[in-house]
Amino acid sequence: MGRAAPTAPIAVVVEDDESVRDFAAAILEETDLEVIACDSAADALAVMREHGSEVALLFTEMQLSGDMDGATLARTVERDWPDVRLVVTSRPGATQAVPDHAVYMPKPWRPFDVLVEAERAAYAAAA
């Protein structure tokens, strides 16, 4: 991946729809978090393996294309990096188990709600 070490806590955005991913990343870039955007769960896991101790927030769509969906990604992050704040999103009616300490945010989500979760993640990371 070859990313430089960030100086602030990281928000990882995982969304296979490029326009939604870019919008979520743009919102999160207005916070104190560094943002890494990924188009798959596999890319997000690679980021977690490289920067897991620095990640404060995982913001993921539940229904991702590829070998791993967002719900499985969130459960993996919950197990391996329990201090990461998890926010999972999906369209209403999508039925997948959300990890115990994850926040579920139905689509279309409001930018304000994303900012609130980012603030909570940054606060927890600073504690």
mmCIF file of the C-alpha atoms, coordinates in Angstrom:
data_MODEL
# 
_entry.id   MODEL 
# 
loop_
_atom_site.group_PDB 
_atom_site.id 
_atom_site.type_symbol 
_atom_site.label_atom_id 
_atom_site.label_alt_id 
_atom_site.label_comp_id 
_atom_site.label_asym_id 
_atom_site.label_entity_id 
_atom_site.label_seq_id 
_atom_site.pdbx_PDB_ins_code 
_atom_site.Cartn_x 
_atom_site.Cartn_y 
_atom_site.Cartn_z 
_atom_site.occupancy 
_atom_site.B_iso_or_equiv 
_atom_site.pdbx_formal_charge 
_atom_site.auth_seq_id 
_atom_site.auth_comp_id 
_atom_site.auth_asym_id 
_atom_site.auth_atom_id 
_atom_site.pdbx_PDB_model_num 
ATOM 1   C CA . MET A 1 1   ? 0.000   0.000   0.000  1.00 0.00 ? 1   MET A CA 1 
ATOM 2   C CA . GLY A 1 2   ? 2.907   2.378   0.678  1.00 0.00 ? 2   GLY A CA 1 
ATOM 3   C CA . ARG A 1 3   ? 0.976   4.994   2.645  1.00 0.00 ? 3   ARG A CA 1 
ATOM 4   C CA . ALA A 1 4   ? 2.802   7.494   4.840  1.00 0.00 ? 4   ALA A CA 1 
ATOM 5   C CA . ALA A 1 5   ? 2.101   7.218   8.534  1.00 0.00 ? 5   ALA A CA 1 
ATOM 6   C CA . PRO A 1 6   ? -0.761  9.590   9.373  1.00 0.00 ? 6   PRO A CA 1 
ATOM 7   C CA . THR A 1 7   ? -0.470  12.043  12.238 1.00 0.00 ? 7   THR A CA 1 
ATOM 8   C CA . ALA A 1 8   ? -4.137  11.919  13.245 1.00 0.00 ? 8   ALA A CA 1 
ATOM 9   C CA . PRO A 1 9   ? -6.508  9.042   13.986 1.00 0.00 ? 9   PRO A CA 1 
ATOM 10  C CA . ILE A 1 10  ? -7.844  7.399   10.844 1.00 0.00 ? 10  ILE A CA 1 
ATOM 11  C CA . ALA A 1 11  ? -11.347 6.931   9.470  1.00 0.00 ? 11  ALA A CA 1 
ATOM 12  C CA . VAL A 1 12  ? -11.637 4.072   6.981  1.00 0.00 ? 12  VAL A CA 1 
ATOM 13  C CA . VAL A 1 13  ? -14.527 4.445   4.529  1.00 0.00 ? 13  VAL A CA 1 
ATOM 14  C CA . VAL A 1 14  ? -15.568 1.252   2.736  1.00 0.00 ? 14  VAL A CA 1 
ATOM 15  C CA . GLU A 1 15  ? -18.109 1.594   -0.063 1.00 0.00 ? 15  GLU A CA 1 
ATOM 16  C CA . ASP A 1 16  ? -18.178 0.050   -3.524 1.00 0.00 ? 16  ASP A CA 1 
ATOM 17  C CA . ASP A 1 17  ? -20.302 2.872   -4.982 1.00 0.00 ? 17  ASP A CA 1 
ATOM 18  C CA . GLU A 1 18  ? -17.694 5.485   -5.904 1.00 0.00 ? 18  GLU A CA 1 
ATOM 19  C CA . SER A 1 19  ? -19.988 8.512   -5.573 1.00 0.00 ? 19  SER A CA 1 
ATOM 20  C CA . VAL A 1 20  ? -21.183 7.468   -2.096 1.00 0.00 ? 20  VAL A CA 1 
ATOM 21  C CA . ARG A 1 21  ? -17.618 6.623   -1.033 1.00 0.00 ? 21  ARG A CA 1 
ATOM 22  C CA . ASP A 1 22  ? -16.358 10.009  -2.223 1.00 0.00 ? 22  ASP A CA 1 
ATOM 23  C CA . PHE A 1 23  ? -19.214 11.822  -0.466 1.00 0.00 ? 23  PHE A CA 1 
ATOM 24  C CA . ALA A 1 24  ? -18.622 10.028  2.850  1.00 0.00 ? 24  ALA A CA 1 
ATOM 25  C CA . ALA A 1 25  ? -14.873 10.658  2.578  1.00 0.00 ? 25  ALA A CA 1 
ATOM 26  C CA . ALA A 1 26  ? -15.465 14.354  1.844  1.00 0.00 ? 26  ALA A CA 1 
ATOM 27  C CA . ILE A 1 27  ? -17.650 14.674  4.937  1.00 0.00 ? 27  ILE A CA 1 
ATOM 28  C CA . LEU A 1 28  ? -15.092 12.911  7.130  1.00 0.00 ? 28  LEU A CA 1 
ATOM 29  C CA . GLU A 1 29  ? -12.252 15.042  5.748  1.00 0.00 ? 29  GLU A CA 1 
ATOM 30  C CA . GLU A 1 30  ? -13.914 17.974  7.541  1.00 0.00 ? 30  GLU A CA 1 
ATOM 31  C CA . THR A 1 31  ? -13.126 16.342  10.884 1.00 0.00 ? 31  THR A CA 1 
ATOM 32  C CA . ASP A 1 32  ? -9.903  15.772  12.824 1.00 0.00 ? 32  ASP A CA 1 
ATOM 33  C CA . LEU A 1 33  ? -9.598  12.296  11.298 1.00 0.00 ? 33  LEU A CA 1 
ATOM 34  C CA . GLU A 1 34  ? -7.368  11.299  8.393  1.00 0.00 ? 34  GLU A CA 1 
ATOM 35  C CA . VAL A 1 35  ? -9.467  9.468   5.786  1.00 0.00 ? 35  VAL A CA 1 
ATOM 36  C CA . ILE A 1 36  ? -8.591  6.363   3.819  1.00 0.00 ? 36  ILE A CA 1 
ATOM 37  C CA . ALA A 1 37  ? -11.249 5.332   1.298  1.00 0.00 ? 37  ALA A CA 1 
ATOM 38  C CA . CYS A 1 38  ? -11.535 1.721   0.143  1.00 0.00 ? 38  CYS A CA 1 
ATOM 39  C CA . ASP A 1 39  ? -13.746 0.118   -2.479 1.00 0.00 ? 39  ASP A CA 1 
ATOM 40  C CA . SER A 1 40  ? -13.708 -3.369  -0.949 1.00 0.00 ? 40  SER A CA 1 
ATOM 41  C CA . ALA A 1 41  ? -13.514 -5.199  2.341  1.00 0.00 ? 41  ALA A CA 1 
ATOM 42  C CA . ALA A 1 42  ? -10.210 -6.743  1.242  1.00 0.00 ? 42  ALA A CA 1 
ATOM 43  C CA . ASP A 1 43  ? -8.670  -3.283  0.781  1.00 0.00 ? 43  ASP A CA 1 
ATOM 44  C CA . ALA A 1 44  ? -10.056 -2.192  4.155  1.00 0.00 ? 44  ALA A CA 1 
ATOM 45  C CA . LEU A 1 45  ? -8.547  -5.228  5.887  1.00 0.00 ? 45  LEU A CA 1 
ATOM 46  C CA . ALA A 1 46  ? -5.183  -4.406  4.343  1.00 0.00 ? 46  ALA A CA 1 
ATOM 47  C CA . VAL A 1 47  ? -5.472  -0.884  5.782  1.00 0.00 ? 47  VAL A CA 1 
ATOM 48  C CA . MET A 1 48  ? -6.471  -2.316  9.165  1.00 0.00 ? 48  MET A CA 1 
ATOM 49  C CA . ARG A 1 49  ? -3.473  -4.637  9.183  1.00 0.00 ? 49  ARG A CA 1 
ATOM 50  C CA . GLU A 1 50  ? -1.141  -1.750  8.366  1.00 0.00 ? 50  GLU A CA 1 
ATOM 51  C CA . HIS A 1 51  ? -2.724  0.975   10.537 1.00 0.00 ? 51  HIS A CA 1 
ATOM 52  C CA . GLY A 1 52  ? -5.088  -0.855  12.915 1.00 0.00 ? 52  GLY A CA 1 
ATOM 53  C CA . SER A 1 53  ? -3.801  0.794   16.070 1.00 0.00 ? 53  SER A CA 1 
ATOM 54  C CA . GLU A 1 54  ? -4.321  4.212   14.480 1.00 0.00 ? 54  GLU A CA 1 
ATOM 55  C CA . VAL A 1 55  ? -7.846  3.608   13.129 1.00 0.00 ? 55  VAL A CA 1 
ATOM 56  C CA . ALA A 1 56  ? -10.583 5.288   15.141 1.00 0.00 ? 56  ALA A CA 1 
ATOM 57  C CA . LEU A 1 57  ? -13.557 4.724   12.799 1.00 0.00 ? 57  LEU A CA 1 
ATOM 58  C CA . LEU A 1 58  ? -14.643 2.139   10.258 1.00 0.00 ? 58  LEU A CA 1 
ATOM 59  C CA . PHE A 1 59  ? -17.549 3.415   8.150  1.00 0.00 ? 59  PHE A CA 1 
ATOM 60  C CA . THR A 1 60  ? -18.741 0.599   5.891  1.00 0.00 ? 60  THR A CA 1 
ATOM 61  C CA . GLU A 1 61  ? -21.592 -0.346  3.621  1.00 0.00 ? 61  GLU A CA 1 
ATOM 62  C CA . MET A 1 62  ? -22.995 -3.721  4.678  1.00 0.00 ? 62  MET A CA 1 
ATOM 63  C CA . GLN A 1 63  ? -23.548 -5.061  1.184  1.00 0.00 ? 63  GLN A CA 1 
ATOM 64  C CA . LEU A 1 64  ? -20.223 -4.873  -0.620 1.00 0.00 ? 64  LEU A CA 1 
ATOM 65  C CA . SER A 1 65  ? -19.289 -6.712  -3.764 1.00 0.00 ? 65  SER A CA 1 
ATOM 66  C CA . GLY A 1 66  ? -16.391 -9.140  -3.544 1.00 0.00 ? 66  GLY A CA 1 
ATOM 67  C CA . ASP A 1 67  ? -15.534 -12.067 -1.312 1.00 0.00 ? 67  ASP A CA 1 
ATOM 68  C CA . MET A 1 68  ? -16.385 -10.307 1.964  1.00 0.00 ? 68  MET A CA 1 
ATOM 69  C CA . ASP A 1 69  ? -19.382 -8.126  2.716  1.00 0.00 ? 69  ASP A CA 1 
ATOM 70  C CA . GLY A 1 70  ? -19.385 -5.154  5.062  1.00 0.00 ? 70  GLY A CA 1 
ATOM 71  C CA . ALA A 1 71  ? -21.121 -7.015  7.876  1.00 0.00 ? 71  ALA A CA 1 
ATOM 72  C CA . THR A 1 72  ? -18.383 -9.659  7.912  1.00 0.00 ? 72  THR A CA 1 
ATOM 73  C CA . LEU A 1 73  ? -15.747 -6.928  7.702  1.00 0.00 ? 73  LEU A CA 1 
ATOM 74  C CA . ALA A 1 74  ? -17.306 -5.149  10.678 1.00 0.00 ? 74  ALA A CA 1 
ATOM 75  C CA . ARG A 1 75  ? -17.390 -8.369  12.723 1.00 0.00 ? 75  ARG A CA 1 
ATOM 76  C CA . THR A 1 76  ? -13.729 -9.024  11.858 1.00 0.00 ? 76  THR A CA 1 
ATOM 77  C CA . VAL A 1 77  ? -12.726 -5.506  12.907 1.00 0.00 ? 77  VAL A CA 1 
ATOM 78  C CA . GLU A 1 78  ? -14.798 -5.814  16.090 1.00 0.00 ? 78  GLU A CA 1 
ATOM 79  C CA . ARG A 1 79  ? -12.953 -9.028  16.964 1.00 0.00 ? 79  ARG A CA 1 
ATOM 80  C CA . ASP A 1 80  ? -9.414  -7.981  15.994 1.00 0.00 ? 80  ASP A CA 1 
ATOM 81  C CA . TRP A 1 81  ? -9.517  -4.222  16.743 1.00 0.00 ? 81  TRP A CA 1 
ATOM 82  C CA . PRO A 1 82  ? -12.166 -3.838  19.462 1.00 0.00 ? 82  PRO A CA 1 
ATOM 83  C CA . ASP A 1 83  ? -11.430 -0.150  20.105 1.00 0.00 ? 83  ASP A CA 1 
ATOM 84  C CA . VAL A 1 84  ? -12.422 0.918   16.580 1.00 0.00 ? 84  VAL A CA 1 
ATOM 85  C CA . ARG A 1 85  ? -15.818 2.651   16.369 1.00 0.00 ? 85  ARG A CA 1 
ATOM 86  C CA . LEU A 1 86  ? -17.953 0.798   13.822 1.00 0.00 ? 86  LEU A CA 1 
ATOM 87  C CA . VAL A 1 87  ? -20.612 2.430   11.685 1.00 0.00 ? 87  VAL A CA 1 
ATOM 88  C CA . VAL A 1 88  ? -22.404 0.203   9.188  1.00 0.00 ? 88  VAL A CA 1 
ATOM 89  C CA . THR A 1 89  ? -24.779 1.531   6.568  1.00 0.00 ? 89  THR A CA 1 
ATOM 90  C CA . SER A 1 90  ? -27.222 -0.009  4.169  1.00 0.00 ? 90  SER A CA 1 
ATOM 91  C CA . ARG A 1 91  ? -30.458 0.648   2.441  1.00 0.00 ? 91  ARG A CA 1 
ATOM 92  C CA . PRO A 1 92  ? -33.568 0.020   4.553  1.00 0.00 ? 92  PRO A CA 1 
ATOM 93  C CA . GLY A 1 93  ? -34.672 -3.597  4.527  1.00 0.00 ? 93  GLY A CA 1 
ATOM 94  C CA . ALA A 1 94  ? -31.192 -5.076  4.167  1.00 0.00 ? 94  ALA A CA 1 
ATOM 95  C CA . THR A 1 95  ? -31.002 -7.908  6.653  1.00 0.00 ? 95  THR A CA 1 
ATOM 96  C CA . GLN A 1 96  ? -27.596 -8.803  8.021  1.00 0.00 ? 96  GLN A CA 1 
ATOM 97  C CA . ALA A 1 97  ? -26.416 -9.084  11.575 1.00 0.00 ? 97  ALA A CA 1 
ATOM 98  C CA . VAL A 1 98  ? -24.751 -5.930  12.836 1.00 0.00 ? 98  VAL A CA 1 
ATOM 99  C CA . PRO A 1 99  ? -21.885 -6.418  15.303 1.00 0.00 ? 99  PRO A CA 1 
ATOM 100 C CA . ASP A 1 100 ? -22.769 -5.812  18.941 1.00 0.00 ? 100 ASP A CA 1 
ATOM 101 C CA . HIS A 1 101 ? -21.075 -2.467  19.393 1.00 0.00 ? 101 HIS A CA 1 
ATOM 102 C CA . ALA A 1 102 ? -21.660 -1.149  15.859 1.00 0.00 ? 102 ALA A CA 1 
ATOM 103 C CA . VAL A 1 103 ? -23.886 1.784   15.029 1.00 0.00 ? 103 VAL A CA 1 
ATOM 104 C CA . TYR A 1 104 ? -26.338 1.091   12.212 1.00 0.00 ? 104 TYR A CA 1 
ATOM 105 C CA . MET A 1 105 ? -27.017 4.083   9.947  1.00 0.00 ? 105 MET A CA 1 
ATOM 106 C CA . PRO A 1 106 ? -29.687 3.474   7.277  1.00 0.00 ? 106 PRO A CA 1 
ATOM 107 C CA . LYS A 1 107 ? -29.250 4.994   3.829  1.00 0.00 ? 107 LYS A CA 1 
ATOM 108 C CA . PRO A 1 108 ? -29.693 7.665   2.894  1.00 0.00 ? 108 PRO A CA 1 
ATOM 109 C CA . TRP A 1 109 ? -27.703 8.829   5.918  1.00 0.00 ? 109 TRP A CA 1 
ATOM 110 C CA . ARG A 1 110 ? -27.441 12.452  6.908  1.00 0.00 ? 110 ARG A CA 1 
ATOM 111 C CA . PRO A 1 111 ? -24.027 14.131  6.794  1.00 0.00 ? 111 PRO A CA 1 
ATOM 112 C CA . PHE A 1 112 ? -24.644 15.440  10.316 1.00 0.00 ? 112 PHE A CA 1 
ATOM 113 C CA . ASP A 1 113 ? -24.991 11.866  11.622 1.00 0.00 ? 113 ASP A CA 1 
ATOM 114 C CA . VAL A 1 114 ? -21.691 10.904  9.969  1.00 0.00 ? 114 VAL A CA 1 
ATOM 115 C CA . LEU A 1 115 ? -20.006 13.899  11.617 1.00 0.00 ? 115 LEU A CA 1 
ATOM 116 C CA . VAL A 1 116 ? -21.421 12.959  15.022 1.00 0.00 ? 116 VAL A CA 1 
ATOM 117 C CA . GLU A 1 117 ? -19.995 9.435   14.744 1.00 0.00 ? 117 GLU A CA 1 
ATOM 118 C CA . ALA A 1 118 ? -16.646 10.835  13.579 1.00 0.00 ? 118 ALA A CA 1 
ATOM 119 C CA . GLU A 1 119 ? -16.556 13.166  16.580 1.00 0.00 ? 119 GLU A CA 1 
ATOM 120 C CA . ARG A 1 120 ? -17.284 10.257  18.922 1.00 0.00 ? 120 ARG A CA 1 
ATOM 121 C CA . ALA A 1 121 ? -14.520 8.197   17.309 1.00 0.00 ? 121 ALA A CA 1 
ATOM 122 C CA . ALA A 1 122 ? -11.988 11.047  17.505 1.00 0.00 ? 122 ALA A CA 1 
ATOM 123 C CA . TYR A 1 123 ? -12.884 11.699  21.145 1.00 0.00 ? 123 TYR A CA 1 
ATOM 124 C CA . ALA A 1 124 ? -12.476 8.018   22.056 1.00 0.00 ? 124 ALA A CA 1 
ATOM 125 C CA . ALA A 1 125 ? -9.157  7.855   20.195 1.00 0.00 ? 125 ALA A CA 1 
ATOM 126 C CA . ALA A 1 126 ? -7.840  10.847  22.140 1.00 0.00 ? 126 ALA A CA 1 
ATOM 127 C CA . ALA A 1 127 ? -8.855  9.376   25.518 1.00 0.00 ? 127 ALA A CA 1 
# 
